[in-house]
Amino acid sequence: MFKYNPFVIILLFSIAIISESIAQTNAYIKIEAEKFKNCTFKFYFKEAFRPIEVKTDAQGNATLSLFLNAPRFIPFEITGKKYNSTPILLTKGSNIILSIKDSLNFHKTTFTGDGANTCNYLLESSKLKINFYKCIRNIPKQKNYIESFITLCDSFNSVFITFHKEFVKNHKLNRDIAAILYGDLNSKILQEKQELIYKLTSNSQNDLLKEITISTTNLNDSALVTARSVDYMLFLRYHYITNYEAPFYFNKTEEEKAVLSSTITAQVHKKIQSSNIYNDKIKERNLFENLICGLQSFGLTPSIDSVYRSLISNYPTSEEIANINYLFNELSGLTSKQAPNFEAVDKYGKKYSLGDFKGKVVYIDIWATWCQPCIKNIPFTHKIQEEFKENKDLIILYISIDTEKNKWENYLIKNPTIDGLHLRLTNVPEFENNYKMTGIPRYILIDKKGRFIDAYAPEPSSKAVKSKILSELAK
């Protein structure tokens, strides 16, 4: 006789519910890209530093399925290809076909299928964003710049609203999704406003700030953070840097700023924590963003480690934990490790490798001609070079990640005073991967045996770097 087993019934019922839930919340992307056969597409879903990779077949086709709990902006790129895309927005039940017709022009991409309208909205709104960005950059830097800037922002705000209303009406978008899409579009204006506020504050032009207003409501859109709107999160980043980081640097010399770098992440962490401007979701995002910036800029320091421990303790279930842990583990792996070899060439075409400098202490300044903070710091690196020029056990390397040889060479020709061993990498992606590059400027100190002394060495304007060099030379 069959006996009733409540555990089995509950288990089967649970499986049925879970299966139905998965079916409802999975999102699918089918790629049709004849121009990109056998290419790797990288989708940045949950982990910013470890994208989901999908390779197209010989016909340029591929399929990706994702599990979504909420709407999500997903940036993507194609490995090794210059293809500028805008993020796509997926929702529960999305089943879209991403068709790439032109290998150079993203705006000729088409989206079809269930949920395609959200992606088509972003495709069209990206054109408005690009136009707005160009207009902002073309405003003449004159006395009435602020007035022209505000007028332009107001004008584009009207354009954005008109576009949004017409698109939502014609495509009958869900109200919540429509709000997220408009919030993302409007974030471009907020981002530009906050960036200008940052510049005015940094230049002590506070008298002009009253003309640029940003509502507190704009600072607390949890839905946009959950959806990972790139422009909105850039806006938030500029806001907390302007209000909680930049003030620490006001009226400081370059040496004083360099000293601050060892504790700035912890100090900003405390400021954000005690802030009553942000709601809990935004505060969480800003705290993690501050730590990510600290890790990328300064590497692992005792101060940053304490912030890391605090965050994983206070936010154990945060989606940001995966990104932080990845960065933390990657950077931890560089401590006392053998520095990977690399090859580079000087302006005459002579080849060098890191192995050529074995037996010497090596201080590396990684820069590019397009990086203003890098260029600002090069004279300080040159000063170290001059101070230690009689010591043959120290090598100063200026390593450029410029991909355009002519721009790099022309910069060196126009700036002959920054002489020294200037090299340009022959394989930038490999170097960036091996050295866990997340941004420049970056400084590295390597010992006589070719091991990392400090994979995130102090800036050249800091007294700490000279102390570390002297300590290593004395061994």
ChimeraX attribute file (.defattr): number of C-alpha atoms within 10 A of each C-alpha:
attribute: neighborCount
match mode: 1-to-1
recipient: residues
	/A:1	3
	/A:2	4
	/A:3	5
	/A:4	8
	/A:5	8
	/A:6	9
	/A:7	9
	/A:8	10
	/A:9	11
	/A:10	11
	/A:11	11
	/A:12	12
	/A:13	12
	/A:14	12
	/A:15	12
	/A:16	12
	/A:17	12
	/A:18	12
	/A:19	11
	/A:20	11
	/A:21	11
	/A:22	17
	/A:23	13
	/A:24	14
	/A:25	17
	/A:26	18
	/A:27	21
	/A:28	22
	/A:29	18
	/A:30	18
	/A:31	22
	/A:32	21
	/A:33	22
	/A:34	18
	/A:35	14
	/A:36	23
	/A:37	16
	/A:38	17
	/A:39	21
	/A:40	19
	/A:41	21
	/A:42	18
	/A:43	21
	/A:44	18
	/A:45	19
	/A:46	16
	/A:47	16
	/A:48	15
	/A:49	14
	/A:50	14
	/A:51	16
	/A:52	17
	/A:53	16
	/A:54	18
	/A:55	20
	/A:56	19
	/A:57	16
	/A:58	12
	/A:59	13
	/A:60	18
	/A:61	20
	/A:62	21
	/A:63	14
	/A:64	15
	/A:65	12
	/A:66	17
	/A:67	16
	/A:68	18
	/A:69	13
	/A:70	12
	/A:71	19
	/A:72	23
	/A:73	25
	/A:74	19
	/A:75	19
	/A:76	20
	/A:77	19
	/A:78	18
	/A:79	13
	/A:80	10
	/A:81	13
	/A:82	11
	/A:83	15
	/A:84	14
	/A:85	17
	/A:86	20
	/A:87	21
	/A:88	20
	/A:89	25
	/A:90	28
	/A:91	23
	/A:92	20
	/A:93	18
	/A:94	23
	/A:95	20
	/A:96	21
	/A:97	19
	/A:98	22
	/A:99	18
	/A:100	21
	/A:101	17
	/A:102	15
	/A:103	16
	/A:104	14
	/A:105	13
	/A:106	15
	/A:107	17
	/A:108	12
	/A:109	16
	/A:110	17
	/A:111	21
	/A:112	15
	/A:113	14
	/A:114	16
	/A:115	21
	/A:116	20
	/A:117	20
	/A:118	24
	/A:119	22
	/A:120	19
	/A:121	21
	/A:122	21
	/A:123	21
	/A:124	13
	/A:125	20
	/A:126	18
	/A:127	13
	/A:128	18
	/A:129	19
	/A:130	12
	/A:131	12
	/A:132	20
	/A:133	14
	/A:134	11
	/A:135	14
	/A:136	17
	/A:137	10
	/A:138	9
	/A:139	14
	/A:140	11
	/A:141	10
	/A:142	8
	/A:143	8
	/A:144	10
	/A:145	12
	/A:146	17
	/A:147	12
	/A:148	16
	/A:149	20
	/A:150	16
	/A:151	12
	/A:152	16
	/A:153	20
	/A:154	13
	/A:155	12
	/A:156	19
	/A:157	17
	/A:158	11
	/A:159	12
	/A:160	18
	/A:161	14
	/A:162	11
	/A:163	16
	/A:164	19
	/A:165	12
	/A:166	11
	/A:167	18
	/A:168	20
	/A:169	9
	/A:170	9
	/A:171	11
	/A:172	11
	/A:173	16
	/A:174	10
	/A:175	10
	/A:176	10
	/A:177	17
	/A:178	18
	/A:179	16
	/A:180	22
	/A:181	25
	/A:182	20
	/A:183	19
	/A:184	23
	/A:185	24
	/A:186	19
	/A:187	23
	/A:188	24
	/A:189	24
	/A:190	26
	/A:191	20
	/A:192	20
	/A:193	20
	/A:194	24
	/A:195	19
	/A:196	17
	/A:197	25
	/A:198	21
	/A:199	13
	/A:200	16
	/A:201	19
	/A:202	16
	/A:203	10
	/A:204	12
	/A:205	12
	/A:206	12
	/A:207	9
	/A:208	12
	/A:209	14
	/A:210	8
	/A:211	10
	/A:212	14
	/A:213	12
	/A:214	11
	/A:215	8
	/A:216	10
	/A:217	10
	/A:218	15
	/A:219	19
	/A:220	18
	/A:221	17
	/A:222	15
	/A:223	19
	/A:224	24
	/A:225	19
	/A:226	17
	/A:227	21
	/A:228	21
	/A:229	24
	/A:230	18
	/A:231	20
	/A:232	25
	/A:233	21
	/A:234	17
	/A:235	22
	/A:236	25
	/A:237	19
	/A:238	23
	/A:239	21
	/A:240	22
	/A:241	18
	/A:242	19
	/A:243	16
	/A:244	18
	/A:245	20
	/A:246	16
	/A:247	13
	/A:248	14
	/A:249	16
	/A:250	13
	/A:251	11
	/A:252	12
	/A:253	11
	/A:254	16
	/A:255	15
	/A:256	14
	/A:257	18
	/A:258	20
	/A:259	17
	/A:260	16
	/A:261	17
	/A:262	20
	/A:263	15
	/A:264	22
	/A:265	23
	/A:266	20
	/A:267	16
	/A:268	21
	/A:269	22
	/A:270	13
	/A:271	15
	/A:272	21
	/A:273	14
	/A:274	10
	/A:275	11
	/A:276	10
	/A:277	13
	/A:278	21
	/A:279	14
	/A:280	13
	/A:281	14
	/A:282	20
	/A:283	21
	/A:284	19
	/A:285	20
	/A:286	23
	/A:287	22
	/A:288	22
	/A:289	19
	/A:290	23
	/A:291	21
	/A:292	22
	/A:293	15
	/A:294	22
	/A:295	22
	/A:296	20
	/A:297	21
	/A:298	22
	/A:299	23
	/A:300	22
	/A:301	14
	/A:302	11
	/A:303	15
	/A:304	22
	/A:305	16
	/A:306	11
	/A:307	22
	/A:308	22
	/A:309	10
	/A:310	13
	/A:311	20
	/A:312	16
	/A:313	10
	/A:314	10
	/A:315	13
	/A:316	11
	/A:317	10
	/A:318	13
	/A:319	13
	/A:320	21
	/A:321	17
	/A:322	16
	/A:323	16
	/A:324	22
	/A:325	13
	/A:326	15
	/A:327	20
	/A:328	18
	/A:329	10
	/A:330	13
	/A:331	19
	/A:332	14
	/A:333	11
	/A:334	22
	/A:335	16
	/A:336	15
	/A:337	15
	/A:338	14
	/A:339	22
	/A:340	15
	/A:341	13
	/A:342	16
	/A:343	17
	/A:344	20
	/A:345	18
	/A:346	15
	/A:347	17
	/A:348	8
	/A:349	10
	/A:350	9
	/A:351	14
	/A:352	16
	/A:353	14
	/A:354	16
	/A:355	14
	/A:356	10
	/A:357	18
	/A:358	16
	/A:359	13
	/A:360	18
	/A:361	24
	/A:362	24
	/A:363	25
	/A:364	19
	/A:365	26
	/A:366	21
	/A:367	24
	/A:368	22
	/A:369	17
	/A:370	12
	/A:371	13
	/A:372	12
	/A:373	12
	/A:374	17
	/A:375	14
	/A:376	10
	/A:377	17
	/A:378	20
	/A:379	15
	/A:380	18
	/A:381	21
	/A:382	19
	/A:383	14
	/A:384	18
	/A:385	20
	/A:386	13
	/A:387	11
	/A:388	17
	/A:389	13
	/A:390	9
	/A:391	11
	/A:392	9
	/A:393	16
	/A:394	22
	/A:395	19
	/A:396	21
	/A:397	20
	/A:398	23
	/A:399	21
	/A:400	21
	/A:401	24
	/A:402	19
	/A:403	14
	/A:404	10
	/A:405	12
	/A:406	11
	/A:407	14
	/A:408	20
	/A:409	18
	/A:410	12
	/A:411	12
	/A:412	16
	/A:413	13
	/A:414	9
	/A:415	10
	/A:416	9
	/A:417	10
	/A:418	18
	/A:419	12
	/A:420	14
	/A:421	13
	/A:422	19
	/A:423	24
	/A:424	27
	/A:425	21
	/A:426	17
	/A:427	13
	/A:428	17
	/A:429	13
	/A:430	13
	/A:431	17
	/A:432	13
	/A:433	10
	/A:434	14
	/A:435	18
	/A:436	16
	/A:437	16
	/A:438	16
	/A:439	13
	/A:440	17
	/A:441	20
	/A:442	22
	/A:443	24
	/A:444	20
	/A:445	24
	/A:446	27
	/A:447	24
	/A:448	18
	/A:449	14
	/A:450	22
	/A:451	20
	/A:452	21
	/A:453	24
	/A:454	21
	/A:455	25
	/A:456	22
	/A:457	23
	/A:458	24
	/A:459	26
	/A:460	23
	/A:461	22
	/A:462	19
	/A:463	14
	/A:464	17
	/A:465	20
	/A:466	17
	/A:467	11
	/A:468	15
	/A:469	20
	/A:470	14
	/A:471	10
	/A:472	18
	/A:473	15
	/A:474	6
	/A:475	7
